[in-house]
């Protein structure tokens, strides 16, 4: 997958995840893009777990990216509410 396509899919996935999960997130366009890209890798990992594939770091399709972005957003909110810092 080309890097531009990967970034566009990440941006779409991050945007959809922020629409699906209610609440206020103080992140702009770059934060949404990063959320979608992380979600793509999380979605790829989850699909490898579910479908007994190789557990390697890989990107997933748009649906897997959205699911992964939702998971990543929920983890981010949980960590932020607990006061966890990086």
The first five atom37 places (N, CA, C, CB, O) and aatype in JSON, in Angstrom:
{
  "aatype": [20, 20, 20, 20, 20, 20, 20, 20, 20, 20, 20, 20, 20, 20, 20, 20, 20, 20, 20, 20, 20, 20, 20, 20, 20, 20, 20, 20, 20, 20, 20, 20, 20, 20, 20, 20, 20, 20, 20, 20, 20, 20, 20, 20, 20, 20, 20, 20, 20, 20, 20, 20, 20, 20, 20, 20, 20, 20, 20, 20, 20, 20, 20, 20, 20, 20, 20, 20, 20, 20, 20, 20, 20, 20, 20, 20, 20, 20, 20, 20, 20, 20, 20, 20, 20, 20],
  "atom_mask": [
    [1, 1, 1, 1, 1],
    [1, 1, 1, 1, 1],
    [1, 1, 1, 1, 1],
    [1, 1, 1, 1, 1],
    [1, 1, 1, 1, 1],
    [1, 1, 1, 1, 1],
    [1, 1, 1, 1, 1],
    [1, 1, 1, 1, 1],
    [1, 1, 1, 1, 1],
    [1, 1, 1, 1, 1],
    [1, 1, 1, 1, 1],
    [1, 1, 1, 1, 1],
    [1, 1, 1, 1, 1],
    [1, 1, 1, 1, 1],
    [1, 1, 1, 1, 1],
    [1, 1, 1, 1, 1],
    [1, 1, 1, 1, 1],
    [1, 1, 1, 1, 1],
    [1, 1, 1, 1, 1],
    [1, 1, 1, 1, 1],
    [1, 1, 1, 1, 1],
    [1, 1, 1, 1, 1],
    [1, 1, 1, 1, 1],
    [1, 1, 1, 1, 1],
    [1, 1, 1, 1, 1],
    [1, 1, 1, 1, 1],
    [1, 1, 1, 1, 1],
    [1, 1, 1, 1, 1],
    [1, 1, 1, 1, 1],
    [1, 1, 1, 1, 1],
    [1, 1, 1, 1, 1],
    [1, 1, 1, 1, 1],
    [1, 1, 1, 1, 1],
    [1, 1, 1, 1, 1],
    [1, 1, 1, 1, 1],
    [1, 1, 1, 1, 1],
    [1, 1, 1, 1, 1],
    [1, 1, 1, 1, 1],
    [1, 1, 1, 1, 1],
    [1, 1, 1, 1, 1],
    [1, 1, 1, 1, 1],
    [1, 1, 1, 1, 1],
    [1, 1, 1, 1, 1],
    [1, 1, 1, 1, 1],
    [1, 1, 1, 1, 1],
    [1, 1, 1, 1, 1],
    [1, 1, 1, 1, 1],
    [1, 1, 1, 1, 1],
    [1, 1, 1, 1, 1],
    [1, 1, 1, 1, 1],
    [1, 1, 1, 1, 1],
    [1, 1, 1, 1, 1],
    [1, 1, 1, 1, 1],
    [1, 1, 1, 1, 1],
    [1, 1, 1, 1, 1],
    [1, 1, 1, 1, 1],
    [1, 1, 1, 1, 1],
    [1, 1, 1, 1, 1],
    [1, 1, 1, 1, 1],
    [1, 1, 1, 1, 1],
    [1, 1, 1, 1, 1],
    [1, 1, 1, 1, 1],
    [1, 1, 1, 1, 1],
    [1, 1, 1, 1, 1],
    [1, 1, 1, 1, 1],
    [1, 1, 1, 1, 1],
    [1, 1, 1, 1, 1],
    [1, 1, 1, 1, 1],
    [1, 1, 1, 1, 1],
    [1, 1, 1, 1, 1],
    [1, 1, 1, 1, 1],
    [1, 1, 1, 1, 1],
    [1, 1, 1, 1, 1],
    [1, 1, 1, 1, 1],
    [1, 1, 1, 1, 1],
    [1, 1, 1, 1, 1],
    [1, 1, 1, 1, 1],
    [1, 1, 1, 1, 1],
    [1, 1, 1, 1, 1],
    [1, 1, 1, 1, 1],
    [1, 1, 1, 1, 1],
    [1, 1, 1, 1, 1],
    [1, 1, 1, 1, 1],
    [1, 1, 1, 1, 1],
    [1, 1, 1, 1, 1],
    [1, 1, 1, 1, 1]
  ],
  "atom_positions": [
    [[0.86, -1.17, 0.0], [0.0, 0.0, 0.0], [0.91, 1.23, 0.0], [-0.98, 0.0, 1.23], [1.88, 1.28, 0.74]],
    [[0.59, 2.19, -0.81], [1.38, 3.41, -0.87], [1.21, 4.23, 0.39], [1.01, 4.24, -2.08], [0.19, 4.14, 1.07]],
    [[2.2, 5.03, 0.69], [2.18, 5.82, 1.93], [1.05, 6.84, 1.93], [3.51, 6.52, 2.13], [0.44, 7.09, 2.97]],
    [[0.75, 7.42, 0.78], [-0.34, 8.39, 0.7], [-1.68, 7.71, 0.95], [-0.35, 9.1, -0.67], [-2.51, 8.23, 1.69]],
    [[-1.88, 6.55, 0.35], [-3.1, 5.78, 0.58], [-3.21, 5.38, 2.03], [-3.14, 4.55, -0.32], [-4.29, 5.44, 2.62]],
    [[-2.1, 4.95, 2.62], [-2.08, 4.55, 4.03], [-2.49, 5.72, 4.93], [-0.68, 4.03, 4.42], [-3.24, 5.54, 5.88]],
    [[-1.99, 6.91, 4.63], [-2.33, 8.08, 5.44], [-3.79, 8.49, 5.25], [-1.41, 9.24, 5.08], [-4.45, 8.91, 6.2]],
    [[-4.3, 8.39, 4.03], [-5.7, 8.73, 3.78], [-6.62, 7.76, 4.49], [-6.0, 8.74, 2.27], [-7.61, 8.17, 5.1]],
    [[-6.32, 6.47, 4.41], [-7.13, 5.47, 5.12], [-7.05, 5.7, 6.62], [-6.66, 4.03, 4.77], [-8.06, 5.57, 7.31]],
    [[-5.87, 6.05, 7.13], [-5.72, 6.35, 8.55], [-6.54, 7.56, 8.97], [-4.26, 6.59, 8.87], [-7.15, 7.55, 10.04]],
    [[-6.55, 8.59, 8.14], [-7.33, 9.79, 8.45], [-8.82, 9.48, 8.46], [-7.03, 10.9, 7.44], [-9.55, 9.94, 9.35]],
    [[-9.29, 8.71, 7.5], [-10.7, 8.32, 7.45], [-11.06, 7.46, 8.65], [-11.02, 7.56, 6.14], [-12.1, 7.68, 9.28]],
    [[-10.21, 6.49, 8.98], [-10.48, 5.61, 10.11], [-10.5, 6.39, 11.43], [-9.44, 4.5, 10.18], [-11.37, 6.15, 12.27]],
    [[-9.57, 7.3, 11.61], [-9.55, 8.11, 12.82], [-10.78, 9.0, 12.93], [-8.3, 8.96, 12.86], [-11.34, 9.17, 14.01]],
    [[-11.2, 9.58, 11.8], [-12.38, 10.44, 11.79], [-13.64, 9.64, 12.13], [-12.53, 11.12, 10.43], [-14.46, 10.09, 12.93]],
    [[-13.79, 8.47, 11.52], [-14.97, 7.63, 11.79], [-14.96, 7.16, 13.24], [-15.01, 6.41, 10.83], [-16.01, 7.12, 13.88]],
    [[-13.79, 6.8, 13.77], [-13.71, 6.35, 15.17], [-14.12, 7.47, 16.11], [-12.28, 5.88, 15.5], [-14.8, 7.22, 17.11]],
    [[-13.71, 8.7, 15.81], [-14.1, 9.82, 16.67], [-15.58, 10.12, 16.56], [-13.29, 11.07, 16.31], [-16.17, 10.63, 17.51]],
    [[-16.2, 9.82, 15.41], [-17.64, 10.0, 15.26], [-18.43, 8.93, 16.0], [-18.03, 10.0, 13.79], [-19.47, 9.2, 16.59]],
    [[-17.92, 7.7, 15.97], [-18.63, 6.56, 16.56], [-18.57, 6.6, 18.08], [-18.05, 5.24, 16.06], [-19.58, 6.35, 18.75]],
    [[-17.41, 6.92, 18.63], [-17.24, 6.95, 20.08], [-17.61, 8.35, 20.58], [-15.76, 6.57, 20.49], [-16.92, 9.32, 20.25]],
    [[-18.68, 8.47, 21.36], [-19.11, 9.8, 21.79], [-18.14, 10.39, 22.82], [-20.52, 9.74, 22.37], [-17.47, 9.67, 23.56]],
    [[-18.11, 11.71, 22.84], [-17.26, 12.4, 23.81], [-16.37, 13.41, 23.12], [-16.42, 11.41, 24.6], [-16.29, 13.46, 21.89]],
    [[-15.7, 14.22, 23.93], [-14.83, 15.27, 23.42], [-13.39, 14.8, 23.47], [-15.01, 16.57, 24.23], [-12.9, 14.36, 24.51]],
    [[-12.71, 14.9, 22.34], [-11.3, 14.55, 22.27], [-10.51, 15.76, 21.82], [-11.06, 13.35, 21.3], [-10.77, 16.29, 20.73]],
    [[-9.57, 16.23, 22.62], [-8.8, 17.42, 22.25], [-7.68, 17.11, 21.27], [-8.23, 18.07, 23.49], [-6.51, 17.33, 21.57]],
    [[-8.03, 16.6, 20.1], [-7.01, 16.32, 19.09], [-7.46, 16.92, 17.76], [-6.75, 14.78, 18.95], [-8.65, 16.9, 17.43]],
    [[-6.53, 17.43, 17.03], [-6.82, 18.05, 15.75], [-6.69, 17.06, 14.6], [-5.91, 19.24, 15.52], [-6.88, 15.86, 14.78]],
    [[-6.36, 17.59, 13.46], [-6.24, 16.77, 12.26], [-5.08, 15.78, 12.36], [-6.06, 17.66, 11.04], [-5.21, 14.62, 11.98]],
    [[-3.95, 16.25, 12.88], [-2.79, 15.36, 13.02], [-3.06, 14.27, 14.04], [-1.53, 16.18, 13.43], [-2.68, 13.12, 13.83]],
    [[-3.72, 14.61, 15.15], [-4.07, 13.61, 16.15], [-5.03, 12.57, 15.6], [-4.68, 14.27, 17.37], [-4.91, 11.39, 15.92]],
    [[-5.98, 13.0, 14.78], [-6.91, 12.08, 14.15], [-6.18, 11.17, 13.18], [-8.02, 12.84, 13.44], [-6.47, 9.98, 13.1]],
    [[-5.23, 11.72, 12.44], [-4.43, 10.92, 11.51], [-3.61, 9.88, 12.25], [-3.51, 11.83, 10.7], [-3.57, 8.71, 11.86]],
    [[-2.96, 10.29, 13.33], [-2.16, 9.36, 14.13], [-3.06, 8.27, 14.74], [-1.4, 10.11, 15.26], [-2.69, 7.1, 14.76]],
    [[-4.23, 8.66, 15.22], [-5.19, 7.69, 15.75], [-5.55, 6.64, 14.7], [-6.46, 8.4, 16.25], [-5.58, 5.45, 15.0]],
    [[-5.82, 7.08, 13.49], [-6.17, 6.15, 12.41], [-5.02, 5.24, 12.02], [-6.63, 6.92, 11.2], [-5.23, 4.06, 11.75]],
    [[-3.8, 5.78, 11.97], [-2.64, 4.96, 11.62], [-2.38, 3.92, 12.71], [-1.39, 5.85, 11.43], [-2.13, 2.75, 12.4]],
    [[-2.44, 4.33, 13.96], [-2.3, 3.37, 15.07], [-3.42, 2.35, 15.01], [-2.3, 4.1, 16.45], [-3.2, 1.16, 15.23]],
    [[-4.64, 2.81, 14.71], [-5.78, 1.91, 14.58], [-5.59, 0.9, 13.48], [-7.02, 2.69, 14.33], [-6.05, -0.24, 13.61]],
    [[-4.94, 1.27, 12.4], [-4.68, 0.34, 11.32], [-3.77, -0.8, 11.78], [-4.06, 1.06, 10.14], [-4.01, -1.97, 11.45]],
    [[-2.74, -0.46, 12.54], [-1.86, -1.5, 13.05], [-2.54, -2.36, 14.11], [-0.59, -0.88, 13.62], [-2.34, -3.58, 14.16]],
    [[-3.34, -1.73, 14.97], [-4.1, -2.49, 15.97], [-5.1, -3.43, 15.27], [-4.85, -1.53, 16.94], [-5.25, -4.58, 15.67]],
    [[-5.77, -2.92, 14.24], [-6.7, -3.75, 13.48], [-6.01, -4.92, 12.79], [-7.42, -2.91, 12.46], [-6.54, -6.02, 12.75]],
    [[-4.82, -4.68, 12.26], [-4.05, -5.77, 11.64], [-3.65, -6.82, 12.65], [-2.81, -5.21, 10.97], [-3.69, -8.02, 12.36]],
    [[-3.26, -6.37, 13.85], [-2.89, -7.31, 14.91], [-4.1, -8.12, 15.38], [-2.27, -6.57, 16.09], [-4.0, -9.33, 15.57]],
    [[-5.25, -7.44, 15.55], [-6.46, -8.14, 15.99], [-6.94, -9.14, 14.94], [-7.57, -7.14, 16.29], [-7.39, -10.23, 15.29]],
    [[-6.85, -8.77, 13.67], [-7.27, -9.71, 12.63], [-6.34, -10.92, 12.57], [-7.32, -9.02, 11.27], [-6.78, -12.03, 12.29]],
    [[-5.05, -10.71, 12.84], [-4.12, -11.84, 12.88], [-4.45, -12.76, 14.06], [-2.67, -11.34, 12.99], [-4.31, -13.97, 13.94]],
    [[-4.87, -12.19, 15.18], [-5.25, -13.01, 16.33], [-6.53, -13.8, 16.05], [-5.44, -12.13, 17.57], [-6.61, -14.99, 16.37]],
    [[-7.52, -13.15, 15.47], [-8.81, -13.79, 15.23], [-8.72, -14.84, 14.15], [-9.86, -12.74, 14.86], [-9.3, -15.92, 14.28]],
    [[-8.01, -14.55, 13.08], [-7.98, -15.46, 11.94], [-6.72, -16.32, 11.9], [-8.08, -14.67, 10.66], [-6.39, -16.88, 10.86]],
    [[-6.03, -16.43, 13.02], [-4.86, -17.3, 13.19], [-3.81, -17.08, 12.12], [-5.29, -18.76, 13.18], [-3.26, -18.02, 11.56]],
    [[-3.53, -15.81, 11.85], [-2.48, -15.47, 10.89], [-1.16, -15.27, 11.6], [-2.86, -14.22, 10.11], [-1.03, -15.56, 12.79]],
    [[-0.2, -14.77, 10.87], [1.1, -14.45, 11.47], [0.95, -13.21, 12.34], [2.18, -14.23, 10.38], [0.38, -12.21, 11.91]],
    [[1.46, -13.27, 13.55], [1.38, -12.14, 14.47], [2.55, -11.19, 14.2], [1.39, -12.61, 15.95], [3.5, -11.11, 14.98]],
    [[2.46, -10.48, 13.1], [3.48, -9.5, 12.79], [2.82, -8.15, 12.6], [4.27, -9.91, 11.52], [1.61, -8.06, 12.37]],
    [[3.58, -7.11, 12.71], [3.07, -5.75, 12.58], [2.73, -5.49, 11.12], [4.09, -4.72, 13.1], [3.61, -5.45, 10.27]],
    [[1.45, -5.31, 10.85], [1.01, -5.04, 9.49], [-0.21, -4.15, 9.51], [0.72, -6.35, 8.73], [-0.93, -4.1, 10.51]],
    [[-0.43, -3.46, 8.43], [-1.6, -2.59, 8.31], [-2.8, -3.43, 7.89], [-1.33, -1.44, 7.3], [-2.64, -4.49, 7.29]],
    [[-3.98, -2.94, 8.2], [-5.2, -3.65, 7.8], [-6.0, -2.77, 6.85], [-6.05, -4.03, 9.04], [-5.6, -1.65, 6.54]],
    [[-7.12, -3.28, 6.4], [-8.0, -2.54, 5.51], [-8.78, -1.48, 6.26], [-8.94, -3.47, 4.79], [-8.54, -1.23, 7.44]],
    [[-9.72, -0.87, 5.58], [-10.46, 0.25, 6.15], [-11.32, -0.19, 7.33], [-11.34, 0.89, 5.1], [-11.39, 0.52, 8.34]],
    [[-11.98, -1.35, 7.23], [-12.83, -1.81, 8.33], [-11.97, -2.16, 9.55], [-13.68, -3.02, 7.89], [-12.3, -1.79, 10.67]],
    [[-10.89, -2.88, 9.33], [-9.98, -3.2, 10.43], [-9.36, -1.97, 11.03], [-8.9, -4.14, 9.96], [-9.12, -1.91, 12.23]],
    [[-9.08, -0.98, 10.19], [-8.51, 0.28, 10.69], [-9.5, 1.02, 11.57], [-8.08, 1.17, 9.53], [-9.11, 1.59, 12.6]],
    [[-10.76, 1.02, 11.18], [-11.78, 1.7, 11.98], [-11.95, 1.0, 13.33], [-13.13, 1.75, 11.23], [-12.0, 1.65, 14.37]],
    [[-12.03, -0.33, 13.3], [-12.16, -1.1, 14.54], [-10.94, -0.87, 15.44], [-12.34, -2.61, 14.24], [-11.07, -0.65, 16.64]],
    [[-9.76, -0.91, 14.85], [-8.54, -0.68, 15.61], [-8.47, 0.73, 16.16], [-7.34, -0.95, 14.76], [-7.99, 0.93, 17.28]],
    [[-8.94, 1.72, 15.39], [-8.94, 3.11, 15.86], [-9.91, 3.29, 17.02], [-9.29, 4.07, 14.71], [-9.64, 4.05, 17.94]],
    [[-11.04, 2.6, 16.97], [-12.0, 2.67, 18.09], [-11.37, 2.08, 19.34], [-13.31, 1.91, 17.74], [-11.48, 2.66, 20.42]],
    [[-10.7, 0.95, 19.2], [-10.02, 0.33, 20.35], [-8.94, 1.26, 20.88], [-9.41, -1.05, 19.96], [-8.83, 1.46, 22.09]],
    [[-8.14, 1.83, 19.98], [-7.07, 2.73, 20.4], [-7.62, 3.98, 21.08], [-6.21, 3.13, 19.19], [-7.04, 4.45, 22.06]],
    [[-8.74, 4.5, 20.59], [-9.35, 5.68, 21.19], [-9.88, 5.37, 22.59], [-10.48, 6.21, 20.31], [-9.74, 6.18, 23.5]],
    [[-10.49, 4.2, 22.75], [-10.98, 3.82, 24.08], [-9.84, 3.62, 25.07], [-11.81, 2.54, 23.98], [-9.95, 4.01, 26.23]],
    [[-8.75, 3.02, 24.62], [-7.57, 2.85, 25.48], [-6.99, 4.22, 25.84], [-6.49, 1.97, 24.78], [-6.6, 4.45, 26.99]],
    [[-6.93, 5.12, 24.87], [-6.42, 6.47, 25.12], [-7.28, 7.19, 26.16], [-6.37, 7.29, 23.82], [-6.75, 7.81, 27.08]],
    [[-8.58, 7.1, 26.02], [-9.48, 7.76, 26.98], [-9.36, 7.16, 28.37], [-10.93, 7.67, 26.5], [-9.39, 7.89, 29.36]],
    [[-9.22, 5.85, 28.45], [-9.07, 5.19, 29.74], [-7.77, 5.65, 30.41], [-9.09, 3.66, 29.58], [-7.76, 5.95, 31.6]],
    [[-6.7, 5.69, 29.64], [-5.41, 6.11, 30.19], [-5.45, 7.58, 30.6], [-4.28, 5.88, 29.19], [-4.88, 7.95, 31.62]],
    [[-6.11, 8.42, 29.8], [-6.19, 9.84, 30.12], [-7.04, 10.08, 31.36], [-6.76, 10.62, 28.95], [-6.75, 10.98, 32.15]],
    [[-8.1, 9.28, 31.54], [-8.95, 9.48, 32.72], [-8.26, 9.02, 33.99], [-10.26, 8.73, 32.54], [-8.57, 9.51, 35.08]],
    [[-7.34, 8.09, 33.88], [-6.6, 7.6, 35.05], [-5.37, 8.46, 35.34], [-6.17, 6.15, 34.82], [-4.71, 8.25, 36.36]],
    [[-5.07, 9.41, 34.47], [-3.93, 10.28, 34.69], [-2.61, 9.65, 34.33], [-3.9, 10.7, 36.1], [-1.57, 10.07, 34.84]],
    [[-2.62, 8.66, 33.45], [-1.4, 8.0, 33.03], [-0.67, 8.9, 32.04], [-1.7, 6.61, 32.41], [-1.28, 9.38, 31.08]],
    [[0.62, 9.14, 32.26], [1.4, 9.95, 31.33], [2.45, 9.07, 30.66], [2.07, 11.14, 32.05], [2.9, 8.07, 31.22]],
    [[2.82, 9.47, 29.47], [3.8, 8.69, 28.71], [5.2, 8.94, 29.16], [3.68, 8.98, 27.26], [6.14, 8.36, 28.62]]
  ]
}
